[in-house]
Amino acid sequence: MVGKGKALYAGSFDPLTMGHVDMIERAADIFEFVYVAVATNTTKTSLFTGEEKLALAKEATKHLDNVEVLYLKSGLTVNFARELGCNVLIRGLRNSADFEQETNIAMMNKTQAPDIETVLLLSSEKYRFVSSSIIKEVARFKGDISDVVPANVNEAIIAKYAAMED
């Protein structure tokens, strides 16, 4: 561990990817404690319910002693961070498009909570291309996503799409 304090890594995680897990593991190496907030993206249609995403994320991160997965049902991430006693928000960057969006989010969060810093972590090169929307598209047509999602998430995605066919 390099840093001190608590950090919050929030996202819709629909589905949770190996890129997300890698980011969580790296944040857990940097900070004393990391909360992962499973939230709802109001601009997207979700494959999984909030409760399903919560269970999948808990299972995929159970090997990390200093990580706790929580459900953020509504409200601003910075307010949730304050409630948890976090002084840092973790955000991931895959590419220049993410940089633009994440910079804007970080600046807006700063207007809401000047005392909370945003730390931008670069995605590991092997997961830079991975996005939840690409994974859902490939999985919908029965492509192999087993290298880019945790095993429990892969099983859940296969079951979810199979149920949709019935």
Secondary structure, 3 states (H helix, E strand, C coil): CCCCCEEEEEECCCCCCHHHHHHHHHHHHHCCEEEEEEECCCCCCCCCCHHHHHHHHHHHCCCCCCEEEEEECCCCHHHHHHHHCCCEEEEEECCHHHHHHHHHHHHHHHHHCCCCEEEEEECCHHHCCCCHHHHHHHHHCCCCCCCCCCHHHHHHHHHHHHHHHC
